[in-house]
Amino acid sequence: MSPFNEPLAVLTGFSLLLLLLAWASQEIGQRIQGIVSLLTGSQDLAMVVLFLVFLPGILLHEGAHWAMARLLGLRTGKFRVWPRRMGRHIGMGSVSVARGGPVRDSLVGLAPLLVGSLVVGWIGGRLDQAGGVTAQWQQGSGPLQGIVALFRGLGTASDGLLWGYLLFAVANAMMPSASDREPLGTLGLYLAGFGLLYLLLGRPGHLLAQAGTWLVGPLRGLLGAFLLAALLDLLVLAGLYLAEAGLGHLFRSR
């Protein structure tokens, strides 16, 4: 097997799950706001309910910004955790951080995703022990049996529902916001320049093989947790779609 095959497969699977989580997070937020608005007629209340649903993840998100900034020696200011409308978007919190250049600013912006991924992986490990999905896959059972066992573990473990909720909240609040992604454009240009220089002067195949080998272990460990978070999102989203459609039909028929 080519040394690129397994790292490429793991990286592709991880990237697809990350994109799925990013899309599902936006959809869940919109559906929750739509349902609360239909029931109460208040968009402000809908914003507060959305904030409360994701509160553990929001606290982790803003705390990760603050901790990374302090770790990198950047001055921090006002720390806010409360929803606020910002044009067409809703800001769930913010941390004032002094500028530190494209690299440090990018690390601060990506901190919620990095820390959130670690927390999602840790929670997924606890739930995996309850459901035994990894063991079932290693024994040759199909992924469907492992997933069923994992969800059964969520319901039967004494704290399974709590950890499932925390996994849901963290996974849906860890995605970088628009302001978090701003420094990444400049950093991307620097990385592209270094990459082009290496292509001209170095051995890119050897470097990519080494990088892939180094990444495959940690990413493989996160795949199960991200898969569980994505499945939870899809189940929640299906319920929200049905609830919103039912409420919409009920209010239209009056």
C-alpha positions, 0 to 999 in steps of 0.5 A: 500500500502506498504510504499516502493511502491511509493518511489521505483516507483519514484526512479526507474522512476527517475533513468531510466530517468537519464540513458536515458539522459546520453545515449542520451547526448552522442549520440547527441554529436556524431551525431552533430560532425558527421554531422559537420564533413561531412559538413566541413571535420573538426573535430576541428570545429565539436568540437567547434560547439558541445561546442557552442550548450551546452554552457549554460550547460557547464558554469553551469557544471564548475561553479557548480564544482567551487562553491561546492569546495569553499563551502567545503573549497577546494582551486581552481585554473585554470578555463577553459571553452573551448573544448579540445581533451583528447585522445578519449574524448573531455573535454569542460572545467575544474576547478583545485581543491585541493584534500579534501578526498573521501567525499568532492571530491565526492561532488565536482564531483557530483555538476554539476548533483545536481545543474543541476537537480535543474535547470532542475526542475526549468525550467521544472516548468516554462514550465509545467505552460505553458503547464499544463501537471501536471494539466492534469495528476491530472485531470485524463487525460492520460500522452499523453494528458499532454505531447502534451499540454506541447509541445504545450506550448513550441511553444506558450509561448513567451519565451517557445523556449528559456526555452526549449533550456536552459533545453536541454543544461543544462540536456545534460551537467550536467552528471559527466565526467570520472574524476568527477566519480573517487572519487565515487569508494572510497566513495562507499566502505565507504558507503558499509561498513557503510551499512553492519554495519547497517544491522548487528546492526540496523533496515534497513527496518525502515531506508529505509522507512524513507529515501524513504518517504523523497526522494519521494517528491523532486524526484516526482517534478523532474520527469516531468522536466526530462521526458520533457528533455528526450523527447526533447533529443529523438526528437533532436536525431531522427532529427540528425539521419535522417540528418546524414543518409541523408548527408551520402547518399548524399556524397556517391552518388557523 
